[in-house]
Each structure stands twice: as structure tokens, then as C-alpha cells.
């Protein structure tokens, strides 16, 4: 029992009161202003549809895979989108191995709602044969390090992975046109998913004194704050989802203020994700160009004479 | 397979070594007493490294390997910063970032008797000294120095505590003063307590001084002396 206690991360009473008093003078412990985001770095792996996002200390990896399955009975012409979250004790000692805790499930639900309800990913284009075969897109989010604000980082990872994912092209064939032929990537270039817009999740933390609110709370701030709210908005100003699960009550004008702040931040983050995806796509295209190791000039006339001479 | 023998020991001192490196060949040194510190092991005639780090030597004959980790291995006579986790009848249970919780006897204070046992709430930060640290047992701590006086040990009020690696805490406590602390001390006034277990506590008059000092120290880990001074100047310019 004492061994396990030794592994937990603890916050001292000094830190709790310091974080609150510093916020009264609009100072956060990592030097940020209350409405400032941490630095976001979006990186991609070699495979299509794998991304790693760093938001300050927080790190999340997103992997997208696709499979041909039978569609749901009530939606025979739509593809399926599912999100799975995996947290391991490596990310945070309070995570237990094995079954996902409340936090992991809530995280998955927020991102799922943001993508599904706002119809960000076009599911009708994922239909291959109505009623028989559709593409099921599976997003796996692996939490690698918890430095606070996992929801935002995981959302960016999911979006980045979706934008760079390529599914194989398939066509109908066979005797009665009911067989699906999946073309390997070497024969036919795989296709990207149709993503209409990018819903960005922005998390706010509320502190009890004087209704102070901060954007993008770190691990320490999350342990001290009284309530939290995640708003999913896109760059066009549409609100895709809002999640406020418990915590202290917040007046309505603060919610409106949060939504306005979120829309402003979403534009910047959307731009950053799109730029990173552009760079990745350019690199990917360059990789496809096969170059000969050495190019020496060939004298065509000489070769013709030689072949004629033989 | 060729075994790499380090012919001349002085060449490995103050350089990075990894487990398996042979740093001393005893067959060439006779009639000498060598003292081995942490991270080194004797294999018949060779002294080999067990832990990755920097090899250090101090005259006349002490060798040891210095490494920096996030976790702390309790050693006797270390001064550490601990957080109270629980209080029992005889001991307080303190977290010092080691493998197990440590015990602080309720009487281990200056003038401590059964009548005036201090009441520490869960989450109190204490500056302590390690009295006993044996493998497999919970370490024992004390709030007095070896002669029984309080000597600055005890609870720390206000301020902000952050965690660093053990290597950085050692650097902050080394003499001559670490460049980052000197550069900060020239412009700002603050109070600081460094625990060898990788915890540092800072207190100052205003919150922004505390935040600047904390961030400057956290950033200084991988910088050289001159770079630390430049970094501090940069940070100070931003707040003025």
C-alpha cells in the first residue's frame, strides 16, 4: 500500500495557494498569459494516417486505420467512424493499466461528438456497396504523456491523422457486380478522406476566485481549478459541441466569452494543422518520385550504331 | 571480439561513461587504496561502470559516477524536500520522490516531546534531512541537524515548489554558485530551498518574480554557464 502511494504525483498546499494568488495578477506558473495556448507541434509518421501532437508537455499519438465491414442496419449507405482511446500509466501515474478510466472515456466521447455530430468526416463517401460493404474508419488515440489538457491535444492528433490518412481505392467487379475488389496501393493511388471542416476543441479552466478563466490548463492548474469546459468550434465560427461536466457553476456571460475566445483560437490552430499537413503531403509526393541513383548521359546515336552493328 | 581496455584512467575522468566501460586496471596499480563511490564495481582486477553518467575523481583516491535521474535514491545525510502524505501515531509519512514513502518520527524536532507534536496537514512541504536509508526499508527523516538543533529544517510557508532532475539540484547546490542563481540574484531578491531529491522551492515578494525564477531554473538544465546567463538576461528583459 505504501509502495503504491509513493508513485502518485502530489501537489503541495503551497502550490495550490500560489497558483490561485498568481492568477489574481494574471500570471500563470509557466509564464503564459491566461488566454495563451502552449506551443503546438504536429508531426507525422511514415505511414499515412499516423500523427503525433505535442502541446507543451502533453503528447498524444493518433493512428487511423480502415476496414471493410457491413454497415449498420439503419444506415446502409454510410460509413462508420469510431474512436478508441488508450491511456497507460506511463503517461500519468494515476492511470490504471487495463480498463480505461472515466477520463479516457470522456475524452473519447468529446472528440467523437465533435467529429460525428458536426459531420466533419463525410461518411457517405465511404460507402462501397450499399447495405453490404462500407469503410469503417477507426481512430486510435494513444496518450503518451499527460501534461494537462489531453482533450485538445488528442483532438488535434485525431484531425491531423484523419487529414493524412489514405484509404485504398476499391471498385465493384465480379460476375454480378457485387464483388468488391480492393486495389493495393502500388497499383492504384489510395484516396484521402473527405473532411469538410476541422472541429477544434478548446478547453477552459475556471477558478473559484473572481471567476478567473484560463485557456489550455496545465497539469498543476487542472488539479487546482474548480471547473472545466471544452468547446469544439471550427474556423468558420460554427459551434460543434460543448462539454461542461460538473464542476462549479459559471454565469452565462462567461460562457459567451469563452465561445468567442474559442473561435479566435480555432482559426489559428486550424491554420497550423493545415500547414503541417501540407508539408507532409509535399514530402510524401517527393518520396514517390523514383530517382535513378546515378544519371549518366547516354549517347543515343552511339547505342543505335552498336545495335545495328551487331 | 576486442575488449576495449582503457589504458590510462585519467582520460575517462569527467567524461561520459556507460555500463560496461572499464575505468581502472588494478593490475597496474599496486599498494594503493582506491575508494569507489556509486556506479562503480570491482570485477577481479578491473573497475567497471554500472550506471551511465559522468566519471568523477577527487584526490587522493575517490572515484564515482555522477548521473541525473527524475527519481531519487535516498542516501544518508541528504537534505530533501518532502510532502506530508499521512500522519500516524509515531510517524508522519512523507513522500520524497523515492521508491517508498519515508517516515518522519513525531519527536524528530528541536525540543520535541509527546506534548508538543506538530500538526502537519496533508500536502505540507517540509525541508528535511535523511537519517537512515537502507535498501528495502522505508527511509527515516528528521527535522533537526545532527546535533539536535532546528537549523532551517521544518515546514516551508508560501512560495512555489517545482520538480527537477537530481543532477540539476546538485548543480544548484554546488559551490561556486551556479551561474543561473548568481545571475538571478543580481537583479531579483528571492528565497530558495533545494532538495537533493529533485525538488526546489522558491519564494519571493511578488508572483511574477517567483514565476521567472522557477522557469529560469527549469530551463537551465541543459545549458552551459554562459548560456544560462544569457537566458536569464533575456527573461529579465521581458518582465521589465
Interface residues (C-beta under 8 A of the other chain):
Chain A: X2 X3 X5 X6 X8 X10 X11 X12 X13 X14 X15 X16 X17 X18 X21 X22 X25 X27 X28 X29 X30 X31
Chain B: X83 X85 X86 X93 X95 X98 X99 X100 X101 X121 X123 X124 X125 X138 X156 X157 X158 X159 X160 X161 X162 X201 X206 X207 X208 X210 X211 X212 X214 X215
